[in-house]
């Protein structure tokens, strides 16, 4: 007789407006062998009602849901007297401090900043549900340059685009010293130019070219979600400074939540 203990299985509800994305997340969870996706919710009202009915072990909840956003879902669950030991994981393209503080106030167990790495996602959820520590699993802390490389490529800027390396290094520099944003030409651009034996003016133009390239051929939905406004409106593409500041903030947030 086989006495090998079965792995525990945790019941999951996934909530996001993007059906293809939910299928991918379900596949990720299936690879762990310990999660079962019970139901999908495509708006906040469905997420609330399904969670109340199923009482899952884990709710993976996107912040920017239609009808009710992620925080409104948590507010209604709390107001309804929901007291099940459901773990809450939130996903969001927005990683601003007020979002993270609000998530903490609702006792959200973890916040993933989109886009995220599949293996990190799986490992964190296993840790949350089983109590296994990252240090015990041997998982290395993600490197800042790897995170930024992933984000830059996600918005449509690849290594063959002029300005790619300038932007990557500028974001990393701002991650280390945000004061560089106060003096773009004489501070940030000058430091990047020095590294590449160029001039601040050439650095600025190359960065602008890379951002324009992303806006001309990039994934519109990703760009909108990254930068918080519709790219078809009068605002248009972000400035160099806005682009660098936003991705530096995403880097800081992601590192904060993988420590």
Secondary structure, 3 states (H helix, E strand, C coil): CCCCCCCCCEEEEEECCCHHHHHHHHHHHHHHCCEEEEEEECCHHHHHHHHHHHCCCEEEEECCCCCCCHHHHHHHHHHCCCCCCCEEEEEECCCCHHHHHHHHHCCCCEEEECCCCHHHHHHHHHHHHHCCCHHHHCCCCCCHHHHHHHHHHHCCCCCCCCCHHHHHHHHHHHHHCHHHHHCHHHHHHHHHHHHCCCCHHHHHHHHHHHHHHHHHHCCHHHHHHHHCCCCCCCCCCCCHHHHHHHHHHHHHHHHHHHC
